[in-house]
Amino acid sequence: MIQKVTEIKDLKGKRVLVRVDFNVPMKKKKILDDARIKAGGFSIQYLRKKGAKVIVVTHLGRPEGKKVSDLSLAPIAKHLEKLLTGLKEKKVKVSLLQDIFGEKEMATLKKMKPGGVVMFENIRFYKEEEKNDEDFARQLASLADVFVMDGFSVAHRDAASVSGVAKFLPSYAGFLLVREINALDTLLGKPKKPFTAVIGGAKIETKLPVIKNILKVANTVLLGGALFNTYLTSRGYGVGASLVDAVEKKYLLALNKKQVIKAVDVVVGKKDGAYARVVPIKNKAHAICEKDEMILDIGPKTIKIFEKYIAKSKTLVWNGAMGYFENEMFAEGTFAIARAVEVQGRKYNFVLVGGGETLEVMQMLKLPPTTYQISTAGGAMLEYLSGKKLPGLKNLA
């Protein structure tokens, strides 16, 4: 059993290092979506109110061990201040410490009072982070009494501030981490049936193990996006310039199972949206589109078939778009799935939506996560569903 943050005894005055994932989309240093900050804020607020001295660690972007001003956490620290302050409290100060092991920063840590919060500058400014350097992890751990892991979306990373620190400190799971694991365990345990998984997008090397593992408990897998293009190619269909993942045919055998429902028609065109046409998929391999064309969405007949499966489901998980939804000409398949999934949530069924582009679609359509659960993770969610042991969880038991 994973140890939870609520099991930490005598928090008052303890220095608690909290690893969150506040890697949020930004433009010109403005936060475009603060969902991850809100989600991670619960553990920080809990610790603060219990009198802990909270040290927040996160990354932003991929600075690759260099200090990049555009990837500073300054806007995130300010935003966290607002979220922690609330309506009736005095302003909560979140100090951004520039140099983890600098003299000035060490002095600030020593002066911290119970309930105080500081945030270290972007942890990926240090090359040792992604290398999971043991000395770096040990130094980081020396700054605290307890470690709380609350960034499920980085739990699949073998990094110093994720799995490294946990070797040297008593380690616990934060509220977000526990919530995410419980949701995924519901899917892999004894989910209510019928159980449908909607899997789209690309990266078949990460999603194929998920499909194989989830087929053990799911009644149906609905296959879309570039994953379906790859399947078509393996069966001898001509897909023109469509996005396809390189993979050996033998690894795709799981997709031949009757439980895996595939498109019966697709929308073909060019990414600029100059035109679009619906092409039925025949049983015998054939050229679906011209060499300069792409499969960019599932077709109207497929949408109806997929909607029927979703409507019958008591348990649902969705990860990955059905097509190139960024162009409205090819967004209907993905949008239809989003609406159908949200409806099932309103009927009090268990619905989990995860992955960056999938959550982006729900936001675009203004389908708030009040009727369904979200996973803030992409890669970590997929690896967990595939049955892999995540580095960020192994030292929490």
C-alpha atoms as a printed R data frame, in Angstrom:
    type eleno elety resid chain resno       x      y       z
1   ATOM     1    CA   MET     A     1   0.000  0.000   0.000
2   ATOM     2    CA   ILE     A     2   1.205  3.486  -0.858
3   ATOM     3    CA   GLN     A     3   1.722  5.787   2.136
4   ATOM     4    CA   LYS     A     4  -0.476  8.883   1.891
5   ATOM     5    CA   VAL     A     5   0.266 12.465   2.855
6   ATOM     6    CA   THR     A     6  -2.439 12.260   5.536
7   ATOM     7    CA   GLU     A     7  -0.381  9.571   7.306
8   ATOM     8    CA   ILE     A     8   2.546 11.911   8.035
9   ATOM     9    CA   LYS     A     9   2.686 12.511  11.791
10  ATOM    10    CA   ASP     A    10   3.607 15.744  13.561
11  ATOM    11    CA   LEU     A    11   3.855 17.946  10.474
12  ATOM    12    CA   LYS     A    12   4.244 21.215  12.340
13  ATOM    13    CA   GLY     A    13   7.687 22.643  11.690
14  ATOM    14    CA   LYS     A    14   8.746 19.808   9.377
15  ATOM    15    CA   ARG     A    15  10.391 20.669   6.067
16  ATOM    16    CA   VAL     A    16   8.435 18.910   3.321
17  ATOM    17    CA   LEU     A    17   9.774 18.649  -0.228
18  ATOM    18    CA   VAL     A    18   6.807 18.377  -2.607
19  ATOM    19    CA   ARG     A    19   7.345 17.243  -6.201
20  ATOM    20    CA   VAL     A    20   4.461 18.475  -8.337
21  ATOM    21    CA   ASP     A    21   4.054 18.817 -12.081
22  ATOM    22    CA   PHE     A    22   3.276 22.431 -12.903
23  ATOM    23    CA   ASN     A    23   4.474 22.040 -16.495
24  ATOM    24    CA   VAL     A    24   1.583 24.092 -17.856
25  ATOM    25    CA   PRO     A    25   1.066 25.620 -21.314
26  ATOM    26    CA   MET     A    26   2.290 29.208 -21.457
27  ATOM    27    CA   LYS     A    27   2.477 31.993 -24.017
28  ATOM    28    CA   LYS     A    28   4.558 35.124 -23.458
29  ATOM    29    CA   LYS     A    29   4.945 34.117 -19.792
30  ATOM    30    CA   LYS     A    30   1.168 33.911 -19.326
31  ATOM    31    CA   ILE     A    31  -0.447 30.691 -18.113
32  ATOM    32    CA   LEU     A    32  -2.981 29.357 -20.619
33  ATOM    33    CA   ASP     A    33  -4.324 26.500 -18.494
34  ATOM    34    CA   ASP     A    34  -3.836 26.238 -14.732
35  ATOM    35    CA   ALA     A    35  -5.522 22.838 -14.204
36  ATOM    36    CA   ARG     A    36  -2.305 21.160 -13.059
37  ATOM    37    CA   ILE     A    37  -1.529 23.949 -10.603
38  ATOM    38    CA   LYS     A    38  -5.016 23.745  -9.114
39  ATOM    39    CA   ALA     A    39  -4.785 19.950  -8.879
40  ATOM    40    CA   GLY     A    40  -1.390 20.039  -7.159
41  ATOM    41    CA   GLY     A    41  -2.394 22.903  -4.892
42  ATOM    42    CA   PHE     A    42  -4.476 20.711  -2.566
43  ATOM    43    CA   SER     A    43  -1.471 18.886  -1.111
44  ATOM    44    CA   ILE     A    44   0.484 22.125  -0.718
45  ATOM    45    CA   GLN     A    45  -2.441 23.798   1.052
46  ATOM    46    CA   TYR     A    46  -2.958 20.790   3.334
47  ATOM    47    CA   LEU     A    47   0.709 20.735   4.344
48  ATOM    48    CA   ARG     A    48   0.791 24.488   4.854
49  ATOM    49    CA   LYS     A    49  -2.260 24.471   7.107
50  ATOM    50    CA   LYS     A    50  -0.771 21.636   9.150
51  ATOM    51    CA   GLY     A    51   2.204 23.879   9.876
52  ATOM    52    CA   ALA     A    52   4.746 22.300   7.553
53  ATOM    53    CA   LYS     A    53   7.469 24.296   5.817
54  ATOM    54    CA   VAL     A    54   6.688 23.523   2.186
55  ATOM    55    CA   ILE     A    55   9.393 23.377  -0.505
56  ATOM    56    CA   VAL     A    56   7.839 23.033  -3.974
57  ATOM    57    CA   VAL     A    57   9.763 21.427  -6.836
58  ATOM    58    CA   THR     A    58   8.603 21.268 -10.451
59  ATOM    59    CA   HIS     A    59   9.850 21.636 -14.012
60  ATOM    60    CA   LEU     A    60   8.657 23.663 -16.971
61  ATOM    61    CA   GLY     A    61   9.435 22.758 -20.566
62  ATOM    62    CA   ARG     A    62  12.716 21.252 -21.716
63  ATOM    63    CA   PRO     A    63  15.622 23.578 -20.893
64  ATOM    64    CA   GLU     A    64  18.029 20.593 -21.053
65  ATOM    65    CA   GLY     A    65  20.164 21.577 -18.088
66  ATOM    66    CA   LYS     A    66  20.476 25.263 -18.989
67  ATOM    67    CA   LYS     A    67  18.888 28.370 -17.507
68  ATOM    68    CA   VAL     A    68  16.291 29.646 -19.982
69  ATOM    69    CA   SER     A    69  14.520 32.859 -18.962
70  ATOM    70    CA   ASP     A    70  11.350 32.002 -20.894
71  ATOM    71    CA   LEU     A    71  11.049 28.834 -18.800
72  ATOM    72    CA   SER     A    72  11.286 30.553 -15.424
73  ATOM    73    CA   LEU     A    73   8.710 29.532 -12.821
74  ATOM    74    CA   ALA     A    74   8.092 33.146 -11.737
75  ATOM    75    CA   PRO     A    75   4.573 33.345 -13.274
76  ATOM    76    CA   ILE     A    76   3.713 29.960 -11.756
77  ATOM    77    CA   ALA     A    77   4.872 30.990  -8.266
78  ATOM    78    CA   LYS     A    78   2.712 34.129  -8.497
79  ATOM    79    CA   HIS     A    79  -0.288 32.104  -9.661
80  ATOM    80    CA   LEU     A    80   0.171 29.591  -6.854
81  ATOM    81    CA   GLU     A    81   0.139 32.485  -4.379
82  ATOM    82    CA   LYS     A    82  -3.328 33.492  -5.610
83  ATOM    83    CA   LEU     A    83  -4.661 29.940  -5.426
84  ATOM    84    CA   LEU     A    84  -3.339 29.377  -1.897
85  ATOM    85    CA   THR     A    85  -4.522 32.733  -0.574
86  ATOM    86    CA   GLY     A    86  -8.222 32.133  -1.283
87  ATOM    87    CA   LEU     A    87 -10.938 34.598  -0.313
88  ATOM    88    CA   LYS     A    88 -10.686 35.040   3.461
89  ATOM    89    CA   GLU     A    89  -7.002 34.550   4.204
90  ATOM    90    CA   LYS     A    90  -4.039 36.853   4.413
91  ATOM    91    CA   LYS     A    91  -1.863 36.753   1.331
92  ATOM    92    CA   VAL     A    92   0.239 33.618   1.105
93  ATOM    93    CA   LYS     A    93   3.745 34.387  -0.113
94  ATOM    94    CA   VAL     A    94   5.456 31.869  -2.404
95  ATOM    95    CA   SER     A    95   9.123 32.839  -2.645
96  ATOM    96    CA   LEU     A    96  10.927 31.709  -5.800
97  ATOM    97    CA   LEU     A    97  14.460 30.559  -4.949
98  ATOM    98    CA   GLN     A    98  16.843 30.941  -7.887
99  ATOM    99    CA   ASP     A    99  19.707 28.675  -6.813
100 ATOM   100    CA   ILE     A   100  18.815 25.494  -4.960
101 ATOM   101    CA   PHE     A   101  22.063 25.276  -3.021
102 ATOM   102    CA   GLY     A   102  23.047 28.968  -2.907
103 ATOM   103    CA   GLU     A   103  23.934 30.704   0.384
104 ATOM   104    CA   LYS     A   104  21.082 33.196   0.077
105 ATOM   105    CA   GLU     A   105  18.615 30.394  -0.620
106 ATOM   106    CA   MET     A   106  19.907 28.299   2.289
107 ATOM   107    CA   ALA     A   107  19.400 31.287   4.578
108 ATOM   108    CA   THR     A   108  15.810 31.661   3.331
109 ATOM   109    CA   LEU     A   109  15.106 27.989   4.050
110 ATOM   110    CA   LYS     A   110  16.482 28.323   7.596
111 ATOM   111    CA   LYS     A   111  14.244 31.336   8.258
112 ATOM   112    CA   MET     A   112  11.077 29.610   7.039
113 ATOM   113    CA   LYS     A   113   8.197 29.591   9.499
114 ATOM   114    CA   PRO     A   114   5.553 26.874   9.877
115 ATOM   115    CA   GLY     A   115   3.014 27.285   7.064
116 ATOM   116    CA   GLY     A   116   5.540 28.963   4.770
117 ATOM   117    CA   VAL     A   117   5.919 28.053   1.088
118 ATOM   118    CA   VAL     A   118   8.916 28.402  -1.219
119 ATOM   119    CA   MET     A   119   9.408 27.183  -4.768
120 ATOM   120    CA   PHE     A   120  12.731 26.251  -6.326
121 ATOM   121    CA   GLU     A   121  13.390 27.576  -9.811
122 ATOM   122    CA   ASN     A   122  12.851 25.134 -12.705
123 ATOM   123    CA   ILE     A   123  14.461 21.862 -11.601
124 ATOM   124    CA   ARG     A   124  15.371 21.028 -15.200
125 ATOM   125    CA   PHE     A   125  17.766 23.973 -15.239
126 ATOM   126    CA   TYR     A   126  20.066 21.423 -13.593
127 ATOM   127    CA   LYS     A   127  21.421 18.744 -15.930
128 ATOM   128    CA   GLU     A   128  21.649 16.349 -12.974
129 ATOM   129    CA   GLU     A   129  17.836 16.223 -12.729
130 ATOM   130    CA   GLU     A   130  17.076 14.183 -15.847
131 ATOM   131    CA   LYS     A   131  20.231 12.105 -15.397
132 ATOM   132    CA   ASN     A   132  18.881 11.078 -11.975
133 ATOM   133    CA   ASP     A   133  22.250 11.943 -10.475
134 ATOM   134    CA   GLU     A   134  22.428 10.287  -7.053
135 ATOM   135    CA   ASP     A   135  24.561 12.985  -5.406
136 ATOM   136    CA   PHE     A   136  22.183 15.682  -6.659
137 ATOM   137    CA   ALA     A   137  19.187 13.729  -5.336
138 ATOM   138    CA   ARG     A   138  20.930 13.269  -1.980
139 ATOM   139    CA   GLN     A   139  21.680 16.995  -1.730
140 ATOM   140    CA   LEU     A   140  18.082 17.828  -2.598
141 ATOM   141    CA   ALA     A   141  16.833 15.396   0.023
142 ATOM   142    CA   SER     A   142  19.111 16.952   2.659
143 ATOM   143    CA   LEU     A   143  17.000 20.113   2.512
144 ATOM   144    CA   ALA     A   144  13.895 18.369   3.879
145 ATOM   145    CA   ASP     A   145  12.604 15.963   6.517
146 ATOM   146    CA   VAL     A   146   9.890 14.378   4.380
147 ATOM   147    CA   PHE     A   147   9.189 13.909   0.652
148 ATOM   148    CA   VAL     A   148   5.709 14.101  -0.899
149 ATOM   149    CA   MET     A   149   5.308 12.903  -4.481
150 ATOM   150    CA   ASP     A   150   2.258 14.526  -6.078
151 ATOM   151    CA   GLY     A   151   3.204 14.724  -9.752
152 ATOM   152    CA   PHE     A   152   1.636 11.619 -11.272
153 ATOM   153    CA   SER     A   153   2.288 12.982 -14.763
154 ATOM   154    CA   VAL     A   154   6.056 12.686 -14.137
155 ATOM   155    CA   ALA     A   155   5.902  9.425 -12.169
156 ATOM   156    CA   HIS     A   156   7.194  7.509 -15.200
157 ATOM   157    CA   ARG     A   157  10.385  9.616 -15.219
158 ATOM   158    CA   ASP     A   158  13.478  8.228 -13.487
159 ATOM   159    CA   ALA     A   159  14.610 11.704 -12.423
160 ATOM   160    CA   ALA     A   160  16.423 13.026  -9.349
161 ATOM   161    CA   SER     A   161  13.418 14.931  -7.976
162 ATOM   162    CA   VAL     A   162  11.006 12.083  -8.786
163 ATOM   163    CA   SER     A   163  12.512  8.696  -7.928
164 ATOM   164    CA   GLY     A   164  15.943  9.832  -6.681
165 ATOM   165    CA   VAL     A   165  14.933 11.882  -3.642
166 ATOM   166    CA   ALA     A   166  12.564  9.159  -2.435
167 ATOM   167    CA   LYS     A   167  15.549  6.891  -1.702
168 ATOM   168    CA   PHE     A   168  16.798  9.253   0.998
169 ATOM   169    CA   LEU     A   169  13.639 10.498   2.731
170 ATOM   170    CA   PRO     A   170  10.431  9.085   4.230
171 ATOM   171    CA   SER     A   171   8.164  9.333   1.182
172 ATOM   172    CA   TYR     A   172   4.415  9.772   0.795
173 ATOM   173    CA   ALA     A   173   1.842 10.234  -1.969
174 ATOM   174    CA   GLY     A   174  -0.011 13.530  -2.292
175 ATOM   175    CA   PHE     A   175  -3.754 13.894  -2.848
176 ATOM   176    CA   LEU     A   176  -3.522 14.170  -6.640
177 ATOM   177    CA   LEU     A   177  -1.277 11.130  -6.963
178 ATOM   178    CA   VAL     A   178  -3.620  9.025  -4.819
179 ATOM   179    CA   ARG     A   179  -6.646 10.167  -6.815
180 ATOM   180    CA   GLU     A   180  -5.022  9.332 -10.148
181 ATOM   181    CA   ILE     A   181  -3.862  5.890  -9.011
182 ATOM   182    CA   ASN     A   182  -7.276  5.052  -7.558
183 ATOM   183    CA   ALA     A   183  -8.962  5.977 -10.843
184 ATOM   184    CA   LEU     A   184  -6.600  3.822 -12.903
185 ATOM   185    CA   ASP     A   185  -6.864  0.938 -10.436
186 ATOM   186    CA   THR     A   186 -10.637  1.077 -10.890
187 ATOM   187    CA   LEU     A   187 -10.130  0.455 -14.606
188 ATOM   188    CA   LEU     A   188  -7.676 -2.407 -14.132
189 ATOM   189    CA   GLY     A   189  -9.440 -3.995 -11.165
190 ATOM   190    CA   LYS     A   190 -13.124 -4.833 -11.302
191 ATOM   191    CA   PRO     A   191 -14.718 -2.118 -13.454
192 ATOM   192    CA   LYS     A   192 -18.455 -2.049 -14.024
193 ATOM   193    CA   LYS     A   193 -19.347 -3.565 -17.380
194 ATOM   194    CA   PRO     A   194 -19.656 -2.835 -20.222
195 ATOM   195    CA   PHE     A   195 -16.194 -1.259 -20.143
196 ATOM   196    CA   THR     A   196 -15.090  0.649 -23.247
197 ATOM   197    CA   ALA     A   197 -11.655  2.128 -23.942
198 ATOM   198    CA   VAL     A   198 -11.352  4.768 -26.663
199 ATOM   199    CA   ILE     A   199  -7.748  4.923 -27.849
200 ATOM   200    CA   GLY     A   200  -6.557  7.345 -30.527
201 ATOM   201    CA   GLY     A   201  -3.674  9.660 -31.306
202 ATOM   202    CA   ALA     A   202  -0.242  8.393 -32.335
203 ATOM   203    CA   LYS     A   203   2.761  6.716 -30.603
204 ATOM   204    CA   ILE     A   204   1.715  3.113 -31.109
205 ATOM   205    CA   GLU     A   205   4.803  1.888 -29.231
206 ATOM   206    CA   THR     A   206   3.328  3.293 -25.996
207 ATOM   207    CA   LYS     A   207  -0.348  2.636 -26.703
208 ATOM   208    CA   LEU     A   208  -0.134 -0.924 -28.003
209 ATOM   209    CA   PRO     A   209   0.930 -2.307 -24.578
210 ATOM   210    CA   VAL     A   210  -2.015 -0.389 -23.074
211 ATOM   211    CA   ILE     A   211  -4.448 -1.963 -25.526
212 ATOM   212    CA   LYS     A   212  -3.046 -5.444 -24.828
213 ATOM   213    CA   ASN     A   213  -3.322 -4.991 -21.059
214 ATOM   214    CA   ILE     A   214  -6.706 -3.298 -21.064
215 ATOM   215    CA   LEU     A   215  -8.207 -6.005 -23.295
216 ATOM   216    CA   LYS     A   216  -7.934 -8.301 -20.251
217 ATOM   217    CA   VAL     A   217 -10.712 -6.324 -18.540
218 ATOM   218    CA   ALA     A   218 -12.411 -4.205 -21.238
219 ATOM   219    CA   ASN     A   219 -15.319 -5.372 -23.363
220 ATOM   220    CA   THR     A   220 -14.420 -3.088 -26.234
221 ATOM   221    CA   VAL     A   221 -11.572 -0.942 -27.537
222 ATOM   222    CA   LEU     A   222 -12.497  1.736 -30.085
223 ATOM   223    CA   LEU     A   223  -9.474  2.460 -32.278
224 ATOM   224    CA   GLY     A   224  -8.884  5.786 -34.039
225 ATOM   225    CA   GLY     A   225  -6.280  8.368 -34.992
226 ATOM   226    CA   ALA     A   226  -2.829  7.542 -36.335
227 ATOM   227    CA   LEU     A   227  -3.000  4.185 -34.527
228 ATOM   228    CA   PHE     A   228  -5.676  3.125 -36.986
229 ATOM   229    CA   ASN     A   229  -3.593  4.396 -39.929
230 ATOM   230    CA   THR     A   230  -0.742  2.173 -38.758
231 ATOM   231    CA   TYR     A   231  -3.084 -0.816 -38.531
232 ATOM   232    CA   LEU     A   232  -4.354 -0.164 -42.078
233 ATOM   233    CA   THR     A   233  -0.803 -0.014 -43.428
234 ATOM   234    CA   SER     A   234   0.010 -3.352 -41.801
235 ATOM   235    CA   ARG     A   235  -2.983 -4.872 -43.606
236 ATOM   236    CA   GLY     A   236  -1.848 -3.629 -47.005
237 ATOM   237    CA   TYR     A   237  -4.101 -0.569 -47.387
238 ATOM   238    CA   GLY     A   238  -2.718  2.520 -49.103
239 ATOM   239    CA   VAL     A   239  -2.883  5.511 -46.762
240 ATOM   240    CA   GLY     A   240  -0.988  8.093 -48.828
241 ATOM   241    CA   ALA     A   241   0.813 10.698 -46.711
242 ATOM   242    CA   SER     A   242  -1.107  9.807 -43.522
243 ATOM   243    CA   LEU     A   243   0.660  9.822 -40.164
244 ATOM   244    CA   VAL     A   244   1.890  6.269 -39.552
245 ATOM   245    CA   ASP     A   245   4.106  4.778 -36.834
246 ATOM   246    CA   ALA     A   246   6.860  2.386 -37.872
247 ATOM   247    CA   VAL     A   247   6.253 -0.988 -36.225
248 ATOM   248    CA   GLU     A   248   6.643 -4.620 -37.195
249 ATOM   249    CA   LYS     A   249   3.430 -6.297 -38.347
250 ATOM   250    CA   LYS     A   250   3.671 -9.091 -35.753
251 ATOM   251    CA   TYR     A   251   3.314 -6.576 -32.919
252 ATOM   252    CA   LEU     A   252  -0.098 -5.489 -34.204
253 ATOM   253    CA   LEU     A   253  -1.759 -8.904 -33.835
254 ATOM   254    CA   ALA     A   254  -3.657 -7.728 -30.734
255 ATOM   255    CA   LEU     A   255  -5.538 -5.258 -32.931
256 ATOM   256    CA   ASN     A   256  -7.097 -8.154 -34.858
257 ATOM   257    CA   LYS     A   257  -9.173 -9.214 -31.851
258 ATOM   258    CA   LYS     A   258 -12.953 -8.903 -32.128
259 ATOM   259    CA   GLN     A   259 -12.988 -6.624 -29.089
260 ATOM   260    CA   VAL     A   260 -11.073 -3.984 -31.077
261 ATOM   261    CA   ILE     A   261 -13.605 -2.010 -33.106
262 ATOM   262    CA   LYS     A   262 -12.158 -0.174 -36.069
263 ATOM   263    CA   ALA     A   263 -13.432  2.509 -38.441
264 ATOM   264    CA   VAL     A   264 -15.637  1.570 -41.401
265 ATOM   265    CA   ASP     A   265 -15.100  4.940 -43.081
266 ATOM   266    CA   VAL     A   266 -12.637  7.822 -42.817
267 ATOM   267    CA   VAL     A   267 -12.344 11.463 -43.831
268 ATOM   268    CA   VAL     A   268  -9.573 12.114 -46.342
269 ATOM   269    CA   GLY     A   269  -8.037 15.405 -47.435
270 ATOM   270    CA   LYS     A   270  -5.064 17.705 -46.918
271 ATOM   271    CA   LYS     A   271  -4.106 19.300 -43.603
272 ATOM   272    CA   ASP     A   272  -4.845 22.811 -44.888
273 ATOM   273    CA   GLY     A   273  -8.522 21.844 -45.125
274 ATOM   274    CA   ALA     A   274  -8.839 22.769 -48.801
275 ATOM   275    CA   TYR     A   275 -11.284 19.882 -49.160
276 ATOM   276    CA   ALA     A   276 -12.483 16.751 -47.397
277 ATOM   277    CA   ARG     A   277 -14.140 13.582 -48.636
278 ATOM   278    CA   VAL     A   278 -15.475 10.473 -46.946
279 ATOM   279    CA   VAL     A   279 -13.992  7.148 -48.040
280 ATOM   280    CA   PRO     A   280 -15.530  3.788 -47.027
281 ATOM   281    CA   ILE     A   281 -13.063  1.109 -45.930
282 ATOM   282    CA   LYS     A   282 -13.602 -2.192 -47.705
283 ATOM   283    CA   ASN     A   283 -12.704 -5.607 -46.310
284 ATOM   284    CA   LYS     A   284 -10.161 -6.163 -49.056
285 ATOM   285    CA   ALA     A   285  -7.049 -3.943 -48.968
286 ATOM   286    CA   HIS     A   286  -7.239 -0.940 -51.300
287 ATOM   287    CA   ALA     A   287  -5.875  2.582 -51.722
288 ATOM   288    CA   ILE     A   288  -7.838  4.792 -49.350
289 ATOM   289    CA   CYS     A   289  -6.321  8.056 -50.511
290 ATOM   290    CA   GLU     A   290  -3.924  9.530 -53.059
291 ATOM   291    CA   LYS     A   291  -0.193  9.734 -52.302
292 ATOM   292    CA   ASP     A   292  -0.410 13.414 -51.341
293 ATOM   293    CA   GLU     A   293  -3.568 12.985 -49.230
294 ATOM   294    CA   MET     A   294  -4.035 11.999 -45.596
295 ATOM   295    CA   ILE     A   295  -6.581 10.235 -43.415
296 ATOM   296    CA   LEU     A   296  -7.546 13.046 -41.040
297 ATOM   297    CA   ASP     A   297 -10.661 11.877 -39.193
298 ATOM   298    CA   ILE     A   298 -13.054  8.988 -38.690
299 ATOM   299    CA   GLY     A   299 -16.123  9.072 -40.941
300 ATOM   300    CA   PRO     A   300 -19.834  9.625 -40.113
301 ATOM   301    CA   LYS     A   301 -20.752  5.912 -40.086
302 ATOM   302    CA   THR     A   302 -17.869  5.172 -37.731
303 ATOM   303    CA   ILE     A   303 -18.947  8.007 -35.427
304 ATOM   304    CA   LYS     A   304 -22.409  6.442 -35.090
305 ATOM   305    CA   ILE     A   305 -20.936  3.002 -34.374
306 ATOM   306    CA   PHE     A   306 -18.538  4.376 -31.760
307 ATOM   307    CA   GLU     A   307 -21.314  6.444 -30.136
308 ATOM   308    CA   LYS     A   308 -23.450  3.301 -29.701
309 ATOM   309    CA   TYR     A   309 -20.672  1.488 -27.864
310 ATOM   310    CA   ILE     A   310 -20.010  4.511 -25.657
311 ATOM   311    CA   ALA     A   311 -23.725  4.923 -24.854
312 ATOM   312    CA   LYS     A   312 -23.879  1.367 -23.474
313 ATOM   313    CA   SER     A   313 -20.797  1.756 -21.278
314 ATOM   314    CA   LYS     A   314 -20.741  1.798 -17.482
315 ATOM   315    CA   THR     A   315 -16.963  2.363 -17.454
316 ATOM   316    CA   LEU     A   316 -15.082  4.508 -19.977
317 ATOM   317    CA   VAL     A   317 -11.512  5.622 -20.543
318 ATOM   318    CA   TRP     A   318 -10.482  7.921 -23.389
319 ATOM   319    CA   ASN     A   319  -6.956  8.811 -24.473
320 ATOM   320    CA   GLY     A   320  -6.065 10.277 -27.865
321 ATOM   321    CA   ALA     A   321  -7.861 12.170 -30.631
322 ATOM   322    CA   MET     A   322  -9.656 10.512 -33.545
323 ATOM   323    CA   GLY     A   323  -8.067 12.832 -36.079
324 ATOM   324    CA   TYR     A   324  -6.587 16.227 -36.878
325 ATOM   325    CA   PHE     A   325  -9.021 18.178 -34.696
326 ATOM   326    CA   GLU     A   326  -6.884 21.341 -34.876
327 ATOM   327    CA   ASN     A   327  -8.586 21.989 -38.234
328 ATOM   328    CA   GLU     A   328 -12.372 22.191 -37.839
329 ATOM   329    CA   MET     A   329 -12.786 20.408 -41.180
330 ATOM   330    CA   PHE     A   330 -11.450 17.252 -39.511
331 ATOM   331    CA   ALA     A   331 -12.636 17.740 -35.928
332 ATOM   332    CA   GLU     A   332 -16.087 16.154 -36.015
333 ATOM   333    CA   GLY     A   333 -14.977 12.639 -35.070
334 ATOM   334    CA   THR     A   334 -13.004 13.780 -32.030
335 ATOM   335    CA   PHE     A   335 -15.676 16.262 -30.952
336 ATOM   336    CA   ALA     A   336 -18.441 13.652 -31.269
337 ATOM   337    CA   ILE     A   337 -16.489 11.239 -29.067
338 ATOM   338    CA   ALA     A   338 -15.899 13.995 -26.493
339 ATOM   339    CA   ARG     A   339 -19.603 14.815 -26.268
340 ATOM   340    CA   ALA     A   340 -20.613 11.153 -26.066
341 ATOM   341    CA   VAL     A   341 -18.069 10.482 -23.317
342 ATOM   342    CA   GLU     A   342 -19.236 13.495 -21.289
343 ATOM   343    CA   VAL     A   343 -22.880 12.371 -21.557
344 ATOM   344    CA   GLN     A   344 -21.968  9.026 -19.984
345 ATOM   345    CA   GLY     A   345 -20.356 10.879 -17.113
346 ATOM   346    CA   ARG     A   346 -23.580 12.787 -16.530
347 ATOM   347    CA   LYS     A   347 -25.342  9.438 -16.173
348 ATOM   348    CA   TYR     A   348 -23.127  8.691 -13.133
349 ATOM   349    CA   ASN     A   349 -20.953  6.183 -14.976
350 ATOM   350    CA   PHE     A   350 -17.207  6.008 -14.286
351 ATOM   351    CA   VAL     A   351 -15.463  8.093 -16.955
352 ATOM   352    CA   LEU     A   352 -11.735  8.880 -17.082
353 ATOM   353    CA   VAL     A   353 -10.255 11.237 -19.670
354 ATOM   354    CA   GLY     A   354  -6.484 11.608 -19.985
355 ATOM   355    CA   GLY     A   355  -3.722 12.901 -22.224
356 ATOM   356    CA   GLY     A   356  -2.865 16.450 -23.252
357 ATOM   357    CA   GLU     A   357  -4.752 16.710 -26.537
358 ATOM   358    CA   THR     A   358  -7.747 14.811 -25.147
359 ATOM   359    CA   LEU     A   359  -8.143 17.243 -22.253
360 ATOM   360    CA   GLU     A   360  -7.583 20.127 -24.669
361 ATOM   361    CA   VAL     A   361 -10.605 18.952 -26.674
362 ATOM   362    CA   MET     A   362 -12.802 18.800 -23.560
363 ATOM   363    CA   GLN     A   363 -11.806 22.381 -22.762
364 ATOM   364    CA   MET     A   364 -12.390 23.552 -26.333
365 ATOM   365    CA   LEU     A   365 -15.941 22.219 -26.134
366 ATOM   366    CA   LYS     A   366 -16.409 23.654 -22.626
367 ATOM   367    CA   LEU     A   367 -17.122 20.254 -21.105
368 ATOM   368    CA   PRO     A   368 -15.882 20.850 -17.527
369 ATOM   369    CA   PRO     A   369 -14.619 17.895 -15.449
370 ATOM   370    CA   THR     A   370 -17.574 17.911 -13.074
371 ATOM   371    CA   THR     A   371 -19.122 14.760 -14.565
372 ATOM   372    CA   TYR     A   372 -15.942 12.875 -15.433
373 ATOM   373    CA   GLN     A   373 -12.506 12.325 -13.922
374 ATOM   374    CA   ILE     A   374  -9.356 13.625 -15.547
375 ATOM   375    CA   SER     A   375  -5.850 12.276 -15.528
376 ATOM   376    CA   THR     A   376  -3.310 15.098 -15.641
377 ATOM   377    CA   ALA     A   377  -0.861 12.573 -17.083
378 ATOM   378    CA   GLY     A   378  -0.208 11.400 -20.614
379 ATOM   379    CA   GLY     A   379   2.782  9.077 -20.681
380 ATOM   380    CA   ALA     A   380   2.471  8.053 -17.020
381 ATOM   381    CA   MET     A   381  -1.190  7.164 -17.460
382 ATOM   382    CA   LEU     A   382  -0.388  4.999 -20.475
383 ATOM   383    CA   GLU     A   383   2.540  3.257 -18.788
384 ATOM   384    CA   TYR     A   384   0.458  2.531 -15.687
385 ATOM   385    CA   LEU     A   385  -2.386  1.127 -17.810
386 ATOM   386    CA   SER     A   386   0.109 -1.027 -19.712
387 ATOM   387    CA   GLY     A   387   1.102 -2.679 -16.435
388 ATOM   388    CA   LYS     A   388   4.532 -1.083 -16.025
389 ATOM   389    CA   LYS     A   389   5.949 -0.167 -12.619
390 ATOM   390    CA   LEU     A   390   6.517  3.587 -12.486
391 ATOM   391    CA   PRO     A   391   9.844  4.823 -11.017
392 ATOM   392    CA   GLY     A   392   8.113  7.638  -9.141
393 ATOM   393    CA   LEU     A   393   5.950  5.203  -7.172
394 ATOM   394    CA   LYS     A   394   8.381  2.469  -6.190
395 ATOM   395    CA   ASN     A   395   9.642  4.135  -2.988
396 ATOM   396    CA   LEU     A   396   6.254  5.270  -1.676
397 ATOM   397    CA   ALA     A   397   5.218  1.929  -0.181
